[in-house]
Amino acid sequence: MDRVNTTLGAAAVTLVIGALLATPFSPLAKEPPGAQGIPPEKVADYVQAILQADRTIYTTQVVTRMQEKGIVKATEHWEHDNALPLPAQFLQHSGRLVAESGRGIRYRLIGLSPIYQRNAPATDFERKALETLTQQPDRPVTGIVTSGKKQFFQAIYPDRAVSPTCIACHNSHPLSPKRNFKVNDVMGGIAITIPLE
């Protein structure tokens, strides 16, 4: 069931992304003269809005609710524990499925004090964006990045602790380098990367 929910969430994001990046569906739809499609900043904002809504609902209405009722817990080793994935794992798994869809878009969680190094900033741009977001979390940090011969638009959005579940995990995890998070703190960022070609 968990795999189905993760797959459905990733499929929904993939469909929306495809719709945003594709040409109009209807042969009657016409682009206005000079239109070049939706700017990557808007696409990133749309994707972020979907991710934030899905993650908030999963965290508050599924994980927190099920744990408070004593039905099922969310654990790091959810596959072996017959449990729910942690909210961060839910986003990471759906991000992998979207990346595997072949559309070129990617999203992932990153942080300056990650529990696992794979979630550390991969580039100097990501590191500087996270440093900026800790001081100015009101808007994403955006830029054009190059990988090989391809250019990508990248937006780093603040990732806030939306529930006690988030902070409990980070503050108590034995590998966590930071253990004083509070609800609504910026814990890191969500990096959304969109191909420009």
ChimeraX attribute file (.defattr): number of C-alpha atoms within 10 A of each C-alpha:
attribute: neighborCount
match mode: 1-to-1
recipient: residues
	/A:1	7
	/A:2	14
	/A:3	13
	/A:4	9
	/A:5	13
	/A:6	20
	/A:7	17
	/A:8	13
	/A:9	22
	/A:10	23
	/A:11	16
	/A:12	15
	/A:13	22
	/A:14	22
	/A:15	12
	/A:16	16
	/A:17	19
	/A:18	13
	/A:19	12
	/A:20	18
	/A:21	17
	/A:22	11
	/A:23	13
	/A:24	13
	/A:25	9
	/A:26	7
	/A:27	7
	/A:28	7
	/A:29	9
	/A:30	11
	/A:31	11
	/A:32	8
	/A:33	6
	/A:34	6
	/A:35	9
	/A:36	8
	/A:37	13
	/A:38	11
	/A:39	13
	/A:40	20
	/A:41	16
	/A:42	11
	/A:43	17
	/A:44	25
	/A:45	15
	/A:46	16
	/A:47	18
	/A:48	20
	/A:49	12
	/A:50	16
	/A:51	20
	/A:52	17
	/A:53	11
	/A:54	16
	/A:55	19
	/A:56	17
	/A:57	14
	/A:58	19
	/A:59	23
	/A:60	16
	/A:61	11
	/A:62	18
	/A:63	24
	/A:64	20
	/A:65	15
	/A:66	16
	/A:67	14
	/A:68	11
	/A:69	9
	/A:70	9
	/A:71	10
	/A:72	17
	/A:73	20
	/A:74	22
	/A:75	18
	/A:76	16
	/A:77	13
	/A:78	15
	/A:79	12
	/A:80	8
	/A:81	13
	/A:82	13
	/A:83	17
	/A:84	22
	/A:85	23
	/A:86	21
	/A:87	23
	/A:88	14
	/A:89	18
	/A:90	22
	/A:91	24
	/A:92	17
	/A:93	19
	/A:94	26
	/A:95	24
	/A:96	14
	/A:97	19
	/A:98	24
	/A:99	17
	/A:100	12
	/A:101	14
	/A:102	10
	/A:103	14
	/A:104	14
	/A:105	22
	/A:106	20
	/A:107	24
	/A:108	19
	/A:109	24
	/A:110	26
	/A:111	24
	/A:112	20
	/A:113	17
	/A:114	19
	/A:115	17
	/A:116	12
	/A:117	12
	/A:118	11
	/A:119	17
	/A:120	17
	/A:121	22
	/A:122	11
	/A:123	10
	/A:124	9
	/A:125	17
	/A:126	24
	/A:127	18
	/A:128	13
	/A:129	24
	/A:130	29
	/A:131	16
	/A:132	15
	/A:133	22
	/A:134	17
	/A:135	9
	/A:136	14
	/A:137	18
	/A:138	10
	/A:139	12
	/A:140	22
	/A:141	21
	/A:142	20
	/A:143	15
	/A:144	14
	/A:145	17
	/A:146	11
	/A:147	7
	/A:148	6
	/A:149	5
	/A:150	10
	/A:151	15
	/A:152	19
	/A:153	19
	/A:154	27
	/A:155	26
	/A:156	28
	/A:157	26
	/A:158	27
	/A:159	22
	/A:160	20
	/A:161	20
	/A:162	18
	/A:163	16
	/A:164	15
	/A:165	18
	/A:166	21
	/A:167	21
	/A:168	16
	/A:169	18
	/A:170	21
	/A:171	16
	/A:172	12
	/A:173	14
	/A:174	10
	/A:175	12
	/A:176	14
	/A:177	14
	/A:178	15
	/A:179	16
	/A:180	11
	/A:181	18
	/A:182	17
	/A:183	15
	/A:184	14
	/A:185	16
	/A:186	21
	/A:187	25
	/A:188	26
	/A:189	29
	/A:190	23
	/A:191	27
	/A:192	23
	/A:193	23
	/A:194	24
	/A:195	18
	/A:196	15
	/A:197	7
